[in-house]
């Protein structure tokens, strides 16, 4: 495998077993774990996680891995699948902006389940996460932006990230990690169309990625081999899912100098990340020119291609559809002041005042913003008020991106907001302190109410 992208990435991943933590990076890994729990816990209360947990109860198996959907312990693959589904269900999970990957959902779910099953340390978990995030982010960089036209990156590349993290925890050496990556690449799948319409497929993408990644890692640990050129070959992963055999020189640049897990976007809204620039821009406009929802005549959003192709949903009715609807999410922001879990409750989905605002929101493509995607996530807004005043603003980045990251206090606030209703204040604070400063793995958690 010498010299291939797979060889470079597997060598880097293997190095995480013993390398000193780069300055400040362990803190970023702990932030990623805390954010994963924040996104995952509310997802344990909703479909499809609840439906799958009931359907798969006979497949739990035996073991120490925790399925947070129902609190039971069992086999690692069972827990990883259901926890990954949960962590992608309410659209609060992390994003690697430059590659478009949500690495946390599949990677942390797989790594935590293996770590719990094997009794590993928290440090080992955090290192496996760092390795998985790194491999996933860089493979995604090599195939973007064309990959995202048809494929869901979290489903596809997320499988490779999960396999990497699991393989490290299973004790695979550099060659074994490479085989886990190679095997996982040919198990990957997940179509854009699955979440451009209705249905519950999207969270299952993360679940499948975690489970398939674990299968690949276990196979590699048992001696099963994969193809060394599966990422960059003429009929390999990049060629099959993008418009080239991969932009590997760019993707691998600086691989031991900067790290994906230290460059994460932590979500500040509970909806599709492609909507964040518009939501942040609207908040800025409202702060500069105070107005009420009833004052709005029209709001036009000019964005990049994914914003228009995925988020122009003027008739959104279901919770899943609403999380991806610019019309709904902008209306919810106007009506409620924020786009959090409450915005997608059954009552809000039927709210006539909120729905009356939706037709006032339109979308259009800005070619220069489309050309800058995915490394730049921007939006241009034109706000017209009923009194004749109009305002324009370009929002160049999102709250939570590297340009304006969530502070530790803001992340702690997000965690408490999302976790406490599920596990209670005392358990939430204990979990937060453990992840922030502890040295043992999170385990089973109580359920509030």
Buried (B, 14 or more C-beta within 10 A) or exposed (E): BEEBBBBBBBBBBBBBBEEEBBEEBBBBBBBBBBBBBBBBBBBBBBBBBBEBBEEBEEEBEEBBBBBBBBBBBBBBBBBBBBBBBBBBBBBBBBBBBBBBBBBBBBBBBBBBBBBBBBEBEBBBBBBBBBBBBBBBBBBBBBBBBBBBBEBBBBBBBBBBBBBBBBBBBBEBBBBBBBBBBBBBBBBBBBBBEBBBEEBBBBBBBBBBBBBBBBBBBBBBBEEBEBBBBBBBBEEBBBBBBBEEBBBBEEBBEEBEEEBBBBBBBBBBBBBBBBBBBBBBBBBBBBEEBEBEBEBBEBBBBBBBBBBBBBBBBEEBBEBBBBBBBBBBBBBBBBBBEBBBBEBBEEEBBEBEEBBEBBEBBBBEBBEEBBEBBBEBBBBBBBBBBEEEEEBEBEBBBBBBBEEEBBEEEBBBEBBBBBBBBBBBEEBBBBBBEBBBEBEEBBEEBEBBE
